[in-house]
Amino acid sequence: MNLNDLYKKVSAIPIGDFPPSALSGLLHGYISVYSIVRVSPWLEDVYGSQWDIHERIREIAGELADLIQDPSVTLEDRVGYVADLMETYLTYSDMDFLDIALDAAYGIISPERNGEIVLPCRTPEMCRLLCSCYYFTGEEECAKLAKDIIMEWENCVKKATRDLEQLNVWKWLQAEEFSENIIEEKRQEMQLGDMNLVGNNLLAGLKIEELDLRCVSSCFDVLATKEYINLK
């Protein structure tokens, strides 16, 4: 399995055909491909123009914006969609999407709208949400809480990674890297090495089936991220 072949497969599927559970992997895959082409413009011959990739990211953002405003979506899923939509803005700068995401984010972490921040969950998606809130608003409490979640991961959960599903470990490593990039730079080489290792393990256990688009998007995310890591 290689990125080029999978990229062609993924790009031929309309965004609307992917289930909500596949959108995060799909988004992160395209963000990585966009970064690859930006760093190495000659690879547009392989992956298409930055504009084409940009448009796919915009389409995913539209799906995420709809999901965020769907009252039937569970809280934990909503946290993930909000985190992803705010992360989208770093590549596709649409203020309408950002306004939707920030309003939803503070509806989750400050439901009383009184400035007090509460966390209904302590997931990797919540960590990314808090990091983005800090990035866009400068609110130090968001940065502190994001660091607390990462510290819990590093001190407790990370030690038990053999007992976790590899996809879950992958999400934690993505959150850890995002936190380091947004809040503080540290241990980047070690972090990317961990992602490469877990990515290899994750790919070994994933089997792409024609109808399993969540699995397809996860593989796309891992392969694109690994490719970008190897270019850095």
C-alpha positions, -999 to 999 in steps of 0.1 A, spaced: 0 0 0 14 34 -9 2 70 -6 0 77 -43 -24 48 -50 -45 55 -19 -46 92 -27 -61 85 -61 -87 62 -46 -97 88 -19 -98 117 -43 -122 99 -66 -148 96 -38 -172 125 -32 -167 140 2 -204 136 10 -200 98 6 -177 96 36 -194 89 70 -189 115 98 -165 90 115 -142 92 85 -139 130 82 -112 136 108 -88 111 92 -97 125 57 -91 161 69 -57 154 84 -47 134 54 -54 163 31 -38 188 54 -6 167 53 -8 164 15 -13 202 13 19 206 34 38 181 12 30 201 -19 37 234 -3 71 222 7 78 204 -26 58 222 -53 70 197 -80 48 171 -63 17 189 -77 22 165 -107 15 136 -83 -11 151 -59 -27 179 -79 -25 217 -74 -26 233 -40 -59 248 -51 -74 214 -58 -63 202 -23 -75 234 -8 -110 228 -23 -112 193 -9 -104 207 26 -131 233 21 -156 206 13 -147 187 44 -150 219 64 -185 224 51 -195 189 63 -180 195 97 -198 229 100 -231 211 94 -223 184 119 -214 209 146 -249 224 143 -267 191 143 -284 186 177 -284 148 174 -246 147 175 -232 134 208 -210 157 229 -177 138 224 -183 136 186 -191 173 186 -158 181 204 -139 163 176 -158 181 148 -152 215 164 -115 207 169 -112 196 133 -130 227 120 -108 250 139 -77 231 126 -91 234 91 -89 272 94 -51 270 97 -52 258 61 -85 271 47 -90 306 62 -128 311 61 -140 334 89 -176 319 87 -162 284 96 -140 298 123 -170 318 139 -191 286 139 -163 266 155 -154 291 182 -190 297 191 -195 259 194 -162 255 213 -172 279 240 -207 265 241 -190 232 251 -162 245 275 -181 275 289 -218 266 287 -228 293 312 -210 319 291 -196 334 323 -159 330 315 -155 298 336 -141 269 317 -152 234 324 -142 202 306 -169 176 299 -143 152 286 -105 149 286 -99 133 252 -72 141 225 -99 159 206 -106 181 236 -69 189 239 -68 200 202 -100 221 208 -83 239 237 -51 245 218 -70 261 190 -90 282 214 -57 294 229 -43 301 194 -73 322 183 -82 339 215 -50 340 236 -68 326 266 -41 312 289 -66 290 308 -72 270 276 -34 265 271 -31 254 308 -59 228 305 -46 215 272 -12 210 289 -29 192 318 -46 167 294 -12 160 277 5 156 310 -21 130 320 -15 112 287 22 112 292 22 102 328 -6 76 328 -21 66 294 10 66 273 26 40 296 -2 16 287 -1 21 250 2 -17 244 -33 -20 258 -47 7 237 -60 4 201 -34 18 178 -59 43 163 -64 57 198 -27 61 203 -24 78 169 -50 104 180 -32 111 212 1 115 194 -16 139 169 -29 159 199 5 159 216 22 172 184 -5 198 178 -1 210 214 36 213 211 33 232 178 7 256 192 17 261 228 53 252 231 80 236 209 98 207 224 109 171 217 97 175 181 121 149 166 112 123 193 75 131 188 76 126 150 96 94 155 69 81 178 43 89 151 62 71 125 65 40 147 28 40 157 18 48 121 37 16 110 19 -5 136 -15 10 127 -11 4 90 -1 -32 97 -34 -38 114 -56 -19 89 -72 -36 59 -87 -14 33 -121 -27 22 -142 -11 -5 -170 -1 18 -150 7 49 -144 44 43 -134 50 79 -106 26 75 -96 41 42 -95 76 57 -74 64 86 -49 48 63 -48 80 42 -42 101 74 -13 78 85 4 75 51 1 112 43 15 121 78 44 97 75 52 111 41 53 146 54 74 136 84 99 120 61 102 152 41 109 173 71 
